[in-house]
């Protein structure tokens, strides 16, 4: 998720063939609500992630994300939840 | 605003995906879903 337009996200997704949705938070409201952006005047969100559980609460929050390692980290956490 | 913490209620969301389709939190009811932010498209991660 980012503040980019759907077109920019589509180009990004096509380039790397990501198998998941890239979402445009152009209004910044979701990013701010989750604490992934400092405020409505932020130019870009921070590189963080949250895992939402089946009950609709935050199951894991990752304030520091290393992109190359993050998928394995989340998959390992899912196995332990 | 700090990142939400474990146990807090996940705010509902509704956004447009790369194909122009709407994706909302309700689509994932009862499932795990990872929201992963990146500063800008076509930056690493």
Backbone of each chain as nested JSON, in Angstrom:
{
  "chains": [
    {"id": "A", "residues": [
      {"number": 1, "name": "UNK", "atoms": {"N": [0.84, -1.18, 0.0], "CA": [0.0, 0.0, 0.0], "C": [0.885, 1.244, 0.0]}},
      {"number": 2, "name": "UNK", "atoms": {"N": [0.457, 2.236, -0.752], "CA": [1.235, 3.47, -0.815], "C": [0.284, 4.604, -1.201]}},
      {"number": 3, "name": "UNK", "atoms": {"N": [0.842, 5.779, -1.365], "CA": [0.038, 6.92, -1.813], "C": [0.009, 7.014, -3.338]}},
      {"number": 4, "name": "UNK", "atoms": {"N": [0.618, 6.072, -4.018], "CA": [0.709, 6.123, -5.474], "C": [-0.652, 5.914, -6.13]}},
      {"number": 5, "name": "UNK", "atoms": {"N": [-0.739, 6.321, -7.364], "CA": [-1.962, 6.104, -8.135], "C": [-2.071, 4.629, -8.521]}},
      {"number": 6, "name": "UNK", "atoms": {"N": [-3.284, 4.174, -8.823], "CA": [-3.416, 2.794, -9.314], "C": [-2.538, 2.524, -10.535]}},
      {"number": 7, "name": "UNK", "atoms": {"N": [-2.391, 3.48, -11.407], "CA": [-1.55, 3.272, -12.597], "C": [-0.089, 3.046, -12.218]}},
      {"number": 8, "name": "UNK", "atoms": {"N": [0.416, 3.831, -11.277], "CA": [1.806, 3.654, -10.831], "C": [1.977, 2.306, -10.146]}},
      {"number": 9, "name": "UNK", "atoms": {"N": [0.975, 1.918, -9.369], "CA": [1.056, 0.617, -8.715], "C": [0.962, -0.521, -9.722]}},
      {"number": 10, "name": "UNK", "atoms": {"N": [0.171, -0.322, -10.76], "CA": [0.059, -1.37, -11.784], "C": [1.408, -1.576, -12.488]}},
      {"number": 11, "name": "UNK", "atoms": {"N": [2.075, -0.479, -12.801], "CA": [3.388, -0.588, -13.451], "C": [4.393, -1.286, -12.537]}},
      {"number": 12, "name": "UNK", "atoms": {"N": [4.35, -0.951, -11.262], "CA": [5.224, -1.568, -10.261], "C": [4.93, -3.068, -10.165]}},
      {"number": 13, "name": "UNK", "atoms": {"N": [3.657, -3.406, -10.122], "CA": [3.259, -4.806, -9.975], "C": [3.639, -5.616, -11.223]}},
      {"number": 14, "name": "UNK", "atoms": {"N": [3.41, -5.014, -12.381], "CA": [3.734, -5.712, -13.624], "C": [5.236, -5.943, -13.736]}},
      {"number": 15, "name": "UNK", "atoms": {"N": [6.02, -4.966, -13.31], "CA": [7.475, -5.058, -13.43], "C": [8.023, -6.228, -12.639]}},
      {"number": 16, "name": "UNK", "atoms": {"N": [7.444, -6.434, -11.444], "CA": [7.976, -7.477, -10.559], "C": [7.054, -8.688, -10.453]}},
      {"number": 17, "name": "UNK", "atoms": {"N": [5.924, -8.631, -11.132], "CA": [5.001, -9.754, -11.154], "C": [4.53, -10.137, -9.748]}},
      {"number": 18, "name": "UNK", "atoms": {"N": [4.237, -9.145, -8.928], "CA": [3.738, -9.431, -7.587], "C": [2.397, -10.143, -7.682]}},
      {"number": 19, "name": "UNK", "atoms": {"N": [2.197, -11.173, -6.866], "CA": [0.936, -11.928, -6.942], "C": [-0.161, -11.39, -6.035]}},
      {"number": 20, "name": "UNK", "atoms": {"N": [0.048, -10.221, -5.447], "CA": [-0.936, -9.687, -4.513], "C": [-1.35, -8.269, -4.955]}},
      {"number": 21, "name": "UNK", "atoms": {"N": [-2.42, -7.786, -4.329], "CA": [-2.94, -6.463, -4.688], "C": [-2.024, -5.355, -4.178]}},
      {"number": 22, "name": "UNK", "atoms": {"N": [-1.856, -4.337, -4.983], "CA": [-1.2, -3.11, -4.535], "C": [-2.294, -2.049, -4.406]}},
      {"number": 23, "name": "UNK", "atoms": {"N": [-2.418, -1.487, -3.234], "CA": [-3.527, -0.58, -2.937], "C": [-3.078, 0.873, -2.91]}},
      {"number": 24, "name": "UNK", "atoms": {"N": [-3.939, 1.721, -3.425], "CA": [-3.662, 3.162, -3.459], "C": [-4.403, 3.863, -2.329]}},
      {"number": 25, "name": "UNK", "atoms": {"N": [-3.648, 4.341, -1.385], "CA": [-4.246, 5.133, -0.309], "C": [-3.989, 6.601, -0.609]}},
      {"number": 26, "name": "UNK", "atoms": {"N": [-4.564, 7.06, -1.705], "CA": [-4.299, 8.426, -2.145], "C": [-4.852, 9.457, -1.152]}},
      {"number": 27, "name": "UNK", "atoms": {"N": [-5.875, 9.064, -0.393], "CA": [-6.423, 9.989, 0.611], "C": [-5.643, 9.933, 1.922]}},
      {"number": 28, "name": "UNK", "atoms": {"N": [-4.763, 8.947, 2.035], "CA": [-3.875, 8.782, 3.208], "C": [-4.616, 8.378, 4.472]}},
      {"number": 29, "name": "UNK", "atoms": {"N": [-5.914, 8.255, 4.407], "CA": [-6.683, 8.05, 5.637], "C": [-6.376, 6.709, 6.294]}},
      {"number": 30, "name": "UNK", "atoms": {"N": [-6.275, 5.642, 5.5], "CA": [-5.983, 4.336, 6.098], "C": [-4.565, 4.315, 6.662]}},
      {"number": 31, "name": "UNK", "atoms": {"N": [-3.631, 4.887, 5.935], "CA": [-2.244, 4.892, 6.399], "C": [-2.111, 5.636, 7.723]}},
      {"number": 32, "name": "UNK", "atoms": {"N": [-2.817, 6.743, 7.839], "CA": [-2.772, 7.506, 9.089], "C": [-3.478, 6.728, 10.204]}},
      {"number": 33, "name": "UNK", "atoms": {"N": [-4.613, 6.114, 9.882], "CA": [-5.375, 5.375, 10.896], "C": [-4.575, 4.219, 11.478]}},
      {"number": 34, "name": "UNK", "atoms": {"N": [-3.743, 3.611, 10.651], "CA": [-2.933, 2.472, 11.111], "C": [-1.597, 2.92, 11.706]}},
      {"number": 35, "name": "UNK", "atoms": {"N": [-1.281, 4.19, 11.569], "CA": [0.003, 4.66, 12.072], "C": [1.136, 4.398, 11.108]}},
      {"number": 36, "name": "UNK", "atoms": {"N": [0.812, 4.207, 9.839], "CA": [1.84, 3.972, 8.827], "C": [2.272, 5.273, 8.15]}},
      {"number": 37, "name": "UNK", "atoms": {"N": [1.646, 6.363, 8.529], "CA": [2.046, 7.685, 8.026], "C": [1.958, 8.653, 9.193]}},
      {"number": 38, "name": "UNK", "atoms": {"N": [2.858, 9.602, 9.203], "CA": [2.942, 10.518, 10.346], "C": [1.681, 11.36, 10.487]}},
      {"number": 39, "name": "UNK", "atoms": {"N": [1.071, 11.698, 9.385], "CA": [-0.128, 12.525, 9.424], "C": [-0.617, 12.772, 8.015]}},
      {"number": 40, "name": "UNK", "atoms": {"N": [-1.697, 13.514, 7.904], "CA": [-2.287, 13.744, 6.589], "C": [-1.379, 14.568, 5.676]}},
      {"number": 41, "name": "UNK", "atoms": {"N": [-0.39, 15.247, 6.271], "CA": [0.539, 16.035, 5.459], "C": [1.794, 15.243, 5.093]}},
      {"number": 42, "name": "UNK", "atoms": {"N": [1.853, 13.969, 5.472], "CA": [3.025, 13.152, 5.14], "C": [3.119, 12.979, 3.623]}},
      {"number": 43, "name": "UNK", "atoms": {"N": [4.327, 13.038, 3.104], "CA": [4.517, 12.867, 1.663], "C": [4.497, 11.409, 1.246]}},
      {"number": 44, "name": "UNK", "atoms": {"N": [4.845, 10.541, 2.198], "CA": [4.848, 9.109, 1.882], "C": [4.703, 8.321, 3.177]}},
      {"number": 45, "name": "UNK", "atoms": {"N": [4.202, 7.111, 3.062], "CA": [4.082, 6.276, 4.254], "C": [5.437, 5.679, 4.634]}},
      {"number": 46, "name": "UNK", "atoms": {"N": [5.508, 5.175, 5.847], "CA": [6.731, 4.508, 6.29], "C": [6.681, 3.034, 5.91]}},
      {"number": 47, "name": "UNK", "atoms": {"N": [7.846, 2.426, 5.913], "CA": [7.934, 1.019, 5.503], "C": [7.645, 0.127, 6.716]}},
      {"number": 48, "name": "UNK", "atoms": {"N": [6.371, -0.086, 6.95], "CA": [5.911, -0.902, 8.079], "C": [4.854, -1.87, 7.564]}},
      {"number": 49, "name": "UNK", "atoms": {"N": [4.456, -2.804, 8.425], "CA": [3.342, -3.67, 8.045], "C": [2.574, -4.089, 9.291]}},
      {"number": 50, "name": "UNK", "atoms": {"N": [1.343, -4.495, 9.079], "CA": [0.543, -5.08, 10.156], "C": [-0.145, -6.327, 9.617]}},
      {"number": 51, "name": "UNK", "atoms": {"N": [-0.197, -7.332, 10.477], "CA": [-0.938, -8.544, 10.156], "C": [-2.247, -8.489, 10.922]}},
      {"number": 52, "name": "UNK", "atoms": {"N": [-3.35, -8.475, 10.174], "CA": [-4.68, -8.445, 10.792], "C": [-5.169, -9.874, 10.933]}},
      {"number": 53, "name": "UNK", "atoms": {"N": [-5.658, -10.203, 12.112], "CA": [-6.126, -11.562, 12.367], "C": [-7.562, -11.774, 11.953]}},
      {"number": 54, "name": "UNK", "atoms": {"N": [-8.009, -13.018, 11.966], "CA": [-9.387, -13.352, 11.573], "C": [-10.439, -12.64, 12.415]}},
      {"number": 55, "name": "UNK", "atoms": {"N": [-10.072, -12.243, 13.629], "CA": [-11.026, -11.554, 14.503], "C": [-11.04, -10.045, 14.286]}},
      {"number": 56, "name": "UNK", "atoms": {"N": [-10.247, -9.567, 13.316], "CA": [-10.258, -8.144, 12.999], "C": [-9.405, -7.287, 13.919]}},
      {"number": 57, "name": "UNK", "atoms": {"N": [-8.54, -7.917, 14.692], "CA": [-7.601, -7.148, 15.505], "C": [-6.19, -7.344, 14.962]}},
      {"number": 58, "name": "UNK", "atoms": {"N": [-5.298, -6.471, 15.407], "CA": [-3.909, -6.56, 14.972], "C": [-3.251, -7.782, 15.623]}},
      {"number": 59, "name": "UNK", "atoms": {"N": [-2.826, -8.733, 14.81], "CA": [-2.18, -9.938, 15.328], "C": [-0.676, -9.736, 15.452]}},
      {"number": 60, "name": "UNK", "atoms": {"N": [-0.12, -8.967, 14.54], "CA": [1.305, -8.637, 14.584], "C": [1.491, -7.24, 14.0]}},
      {"number": 61, "name": "UNK", "atoms": {"N": [2.393, -6.496, 14.559], "CA": [2.724, -5.167, 14.03], "C": [4.225, -5.115, 13.819]}},
      {"number": 62, "name": "UNK", "atoms": {"N": [4.623, -4.712, 12.641], "CA": [6.04, -4.69, 12.281], "C": [6.463, -3.247, 12.019]}},
      {"number": 63, "name": "UNK", "atoms": {"N": [7.057, -2.653, 13.044], "CA": [7.462, -1.253, 12.935], "C": [8.763, -1.105, 12.156]}},
      {"number": 64, "name": "UNK", "atoms": {"N": [9.481, -2.205, 12.017], "CA": [10.725, -2.202, 11.251], "C": [10.7, -3.359, 10.269]}},
      {"number": 65, "name": "UNK", "atoms": {"N": [10.718, -3.033, 8.996], "CA": [10.589, -4.046, 7.948], "C": [11.819, -4.053, 7.058]}},
      {"number": 66, "name": "UNK", "atoms": {"N": [12.464, -5.215, 6.991], "CA": [13.518, -5.41, 5.997], "C": [12.889, -6.187, 4.848]}},
      {"number": 67, "name": "UNK", "atoms": {"N": [12.721, -5.518, 3.706], "CA": [11.911, -6.109, 2.631], "C": [12.327, -7.536, 2.249]}},
      {"number": 68, "name": "UNK", "atoms": {"N": [13.624, -7.788, 2.141], "CA": [14.063, -9.102, 1.667], "C": [13.716, -10.205, 2.654]}},
      {"number": 69, "name": "UNK", "atoms": {"N": [13.668, -9.863, 3.932], "CA": [13.447, -10.88, 4.96], "C": [11.995, -10.955, 5.424]}},
      {"number": 70, "name": "UNK", "atoms": {"N": [11.223, -9.937, 5.08], "CA": [9.902, -9.801, 5.694], "C": [8.925, -10.939, 5.365]}},
      {"number": 71, "name": "UNK", "atoms": {"N": [8.864, -11.394, 4.132], "CA": [7.907, -12.486, 3.856], "C": [8.151, -13.723, 4.715]}},
      {"number": 72, "name": "UNK", "atoms": {"N": [9.399, -14.125, 4.851], "CA": [9.705, -15.3, 5.669], "C": [9.359, -15.054, 7.134]}},
      {"number": 73, "name": "UNK", "atoms": {"N": [9.609, -13.831, 7.579], "CA": [9.293, -13.472, 8.963], "C": [7.794, -13.608, 9.23]}},
      {"number": 74, "name": "UNK", "atoms": {"N": [6.998, -13.083, 8.306], "CA": [5.543, -13.126, 8.494], "C": [5.036, -14.565, 8.404]}},
      {"number": 75, "name": "UNK", "atoms": {"N": [5.563, -15.332, 7.47], "CA": [5.128, -16.731, 7.339], "C": [5.463, -17.517, 8.596]}},
      {"number": 76, "name": "UNK", "atoms": {"N": [6.641, -17.262, 9.168], "CA": [7.015, -17.939, 10.413], "C": [6.076, -17.534, 11.543]}},
      {"number": 77, "name": "UNK", "atoms": {"N": [5.746, -16.254, 11.601], "CA": [4.832, -15.791, 12.644], "C": [3.44, -16.393, 12.469]}},
      {"number": 78, "name": "UNK", "atoms": {"N": [3.0, -16.528, 11.237], "CA": [1.679, -17.123, 10.995], "C": [1.625, -18.557, 11.516]}},
      {"number": 79, "name": "UNK", "atoms": {"N": [2.714, -19.27, 11.375], "CA": [2.739, -20.659, 11.859], "C": [2.665, -20.729, 13.374]}},
      {"number": 80, "name": "UNK", "atoms": {"N": [3.159, -19.682, 14.023], "CA": [3.188, -19.708, 15.489], "C": [1.939, -19.1, 16.115]}},
      {"number": 81, "name": "UNK", "atoms": {"N": [1.089, -18.487, 15.311], "CA": [-0.117, -17.859, 15.872], "C": [-1.212, -18.896, 16.122]}}
    ]},
    {"id": "B", "residues": [
      {"number": 1, "name": "UNK", "atoms": {"N": [1.573, 9.716, 14.162], "CA": [0.792, 8.694, 14.86], "C": [1.566, 7.383, 14.844]}},
      {"number": 2, "name": "UNK", "atoms": {"N": [1.727, 6.741, 16.023], "CA": [2.498, 5.49, 16.052], "C": [1.736, 4.332, 15.416]}},
      {"number": 3, "name": "UNK", "atoms": {"N": [2.47, 3.343, 15.025], "CA": [1.86, 2.155, 14.436], "C": [0.94, 1.489, 15.459]}},
      {"number": 4, "name": "UNK", "atoms": {"N": [-0.181, 0.983, 14.986], "CA": [-1.097, 0.27, 15.878], "C": [-0.366, -0.888, 16.544]}},
      {"number": 5, "name": "UNK", "atoms": {"N": [-0.866, -1.273, 17.697], "CA": [-0.224, -2.349, 18.45], "C": [-1.085, -3.601, 18.441]}},
      {"number": 6, "name": "UNK", "atoms": {"N": [-0.439, -4.706, 18.752], "CA": [-1.127, -5.995, 18.802], "C": [-2.324, -5.907, 19.747]}},
      {"number": 7, "name": "UNK", "atoms": {"N": [-3.443, -6.438, 19.291], "CA": [-4.653, -6.454, 20.093], "C": [-5.61, -5.318, 19.795]}},
      {"number": 8, "name": "UNK", "atoms": {"N": [-5.108, -4.261, 19.141], "CA": [-5.993, -3.16, 18.799], "C": [-6.878, -3.549, 17.61]}},
      {"number": 9, "name": "UNK", "atoms": {"N": [-8.053, -2.924, 17.577], "CA": [-8.974, -3.203, 16.476], "C": [-8.422, -2.615, 15.18]}},
      {"number": 10, "name": "UNK", "atoms": {"N": [-8.42, -3.413, 14.131], "CA": [-7.928, -2.929, 12.843], "C": [-8.966, -1.991, 12.222]}},
      {"number": 11, "name": "UNK", "atoms": {"N": [-8.602, -0.756, 11.917], "CA": [-9.571, 0.156, 11.29], "C": [-10.053, -0.394, 9.94]}},
      {"number": 12, "name": "UNK", "atoms": {"N": [-11.303, -0.14, 9.629], "CA": [-11.802, -0.562, 8.325], "C": [-11.153, 0.291, 7.246]}},
      {"number": 13, "name": "UNK", "atoms": {"N": [-11.024, -0.28, 6.067], "CA": [-10.429, 0.475, 4.968], "C": [-11.111, 0.112, 3.66]}},
      {"number": 14, "name": "UNK", "atoms": {"N": [-11.011, 0.984, 2.709], "CA": [-11.549, 0.76, 1.374], "C": [-10.676, 1.55, 0.4]}},
      {"number": 15, "name": "UNK", "atoms": {"N": [-10.02, 0.821, -0.494], "CA": [-9.077, 1.459, -1.417], "C": [-9.175, 0.855, -2.807]}},
      {"number": 16, "name": "UNK", "atoms": {"N": [-8.514, 1.52, -3.729], "CA": [-8.494, 1.055, -5.119], "C": [-7.2, 0.301, -5.374]}},
      {"number": 17, "name": "UNK", "atoms": {"N": [-7.321, -0.859, -5.989], "CA": [-6.11, -1.62, -6.273], "C": [-5.523, -1.233, -7.631]}},
      {"number": 18, "name": "UNK", "atoms": {"N": [-4.482, -1.946, -8.028], "CA": [-3.739, -1.625, -9.249], "C": [-4.583, -1.761, -10.52]}},
      {"number": 19, "name": "UNK", "atoms": {"N": [-5.686, -2.507, -10.425], "CA": [-6.551, -2.684, -11.593], "C": [-7.777, -1.77, -11.544]}},
      {"number": 20, "name": "UNK", "atoms": {"N": [-7.804, -0.9, -10.535], "CA": [-8.944, 0.002, -10.424], "C": [-10.116, -0.586, -9.676]}},
      {"number": 21, "name": "UNK", "atoms": {"N": [-9.928, -1.792, -9.114], "CA": [-11.011, -2.437, -8.369], "C": [-10.954, -2.032, -6.902]}},
      {"number": 22, "name": "UNK", "atoms": {"N": [-12.12, -2.012, -6.286], "CA": [-12.165, -1.657, -4.872], "C": [-11.816, -2.865, -4.015]}},
      {"number": 23, "name": "UNK", "atoms": {"N": [-10.987, -2.627, -3.01], "CA": [-10.616, -3.653, -2.037], "C": [-10.895, -3.069, -0.659]}},
      {"number": 24, "name": "UNK", "atoms": {"N": [-11.669, -3.792, 0.142], "CA": [-11.977, -3.262, 1.466], "C": [-11.735, -4.309, 2.533]}},
      {"number": 25, "name": "UNK", "atoms": {"N": [-11.67, -3.846, 3.769], "CA": [-11.36, -4.732, 4.88], "C": [-12.383, -5.859, 4.986]}},
      {"number": 26, "name": "UNK", "atoms": {"N": [-13.623, -5.594, 4.622], "CA": [-14.649, -6.621, 4.712], "C": [-14.379, -7.831, 3.824]}},
      {"number": 27, "name": "UNK", "atoms": {"N": [-13.554, -7.638, 2.791], "CA": [-13.227, -8.745, 1.89], "C": [-12.438, -9.835, 2.614]}},
      {"number": 28, "name": "UNK", "atoms": {"N": [-11.846, -9.488, 3.743], "CA": [-10.94, -10.41, 4.431], "C": [-11.482, -10.874, 5.779]}},
      {"number": 29, "name": "UNK", "atoms": {"N": [-12.759, -10.698, 5.983], "CA": [-13.345, -11.101, 7.265], "C": [-13.051, -12.578, 7.536]}},
      {"number": 30, "name": "UNK", "atoms": {"N": [-12.582, -12.868, 8.729], "CA": [-12.3, -14.254, 9.103], "C": [-10.991, -14.781, 8.575]}},
      {"number": 31, "name": "UNK", "atoms": {"N": [-10.207, -13.929, 7.947], "CA": [-8.925, -14.357, 7.371], "C": [-7.795, -13.484, 7.908]}},
      {"number": 32, "name": "UNK", "atoms": {"N": [-6.603, -14.003, 7.769], "CA": [-5.439, -13.171, 8.01], "C": [-5.169, -12.333, 6.764]}},
      {"number": 33, "name": "UNK", "atoms": {"N": [-4.783, -11.093, 6.978], "CA": [-4.37, -10.252, 5.845], "C": [-3.209, -9.359, 6.3]}},
      {"number": 34, "name": "UNK", "atoms": {"N": [-2.205, -9.288, 5.476], "CA": [-1.05, -8.445, 5.769], "C": [-1.163, -7.143, 4.984]}},
      {"number": 35, "name": "UNK", "atoms": {"N": [-1.101, -6.032, 5.692], "CA": [-1.005, -4.721, 5.038], "C": [0.446, -4.281, 5.147]}},
      {"number": 36, "name": "UNK", "atoms": {"N": [1.043, -4.071, 3.992], "CA": [2.474, -3.75, 3.958], "C": [2.632, -2.45, 3.159]}},
      {"number": 37, "name": "UNK", "atoms": {"N": [3.161, -1.458, 3.84], "CA": [3.338, -0.152, 3.192], "C": [4.722, -0.037, 2.569]}},
      {"number": 38, "name": "UNK", "atoms": {"N": [4.779, 0.717, 1.499], "CA": [6.065, 1.059, 0.881], "C": [6.004, 2.549, 0.538]}},
      {"number": 39, "name": "UNK", "atoms": {"N": [7.133, 3.231, 0.613], "CA": [7.11, 4.691, 0.443], "C": [6.633, 5.131, -0.931]}},
      {"number": 40, "name": "UNK", "atoms": {"N": [7.03, 4.387, -1.944], "CA": [6.679, 4.788, -3.296], "C": [6.798, 3.58, -4.211]}},
      {"number": 41, "name": "UNK", "atoms": {"N": [5.948, 3.509, -5.209], "CA": [5.999, 2.392, -6.148], "C": [7.373, 2.317, -6.812]}},
      {"number": 42, "name": "UNK", "atoms": {"N": [7.819, 1.1, -6.975], "CA": [9.106, 0.833, -7.612], "C": [10.293, 1.297, -6.759]}},
      {"number": 43, "name": "UNK", "atoms": {"N": [10.116, 1.166, -5.44], "CA": [11.238, 1.271, -4.519], "C": [11.376, -0.099, -3.867]}},
      {"number": 44, "name": "UNK", "atoms": {"N": [12.562, -0.501, -3.465], "CA": [12.742, -1.862, -2.951], "C": [11.836, -2.165, -1.759]}},
      {"number": 45, "name": "UNK", "atoms": {"N": [11.077, -3.225, -1.855], "CA": [10.203, -3.661, -0.778], "C": [8.808, -3.095, -0.896]}}
    ]}
  ]
}
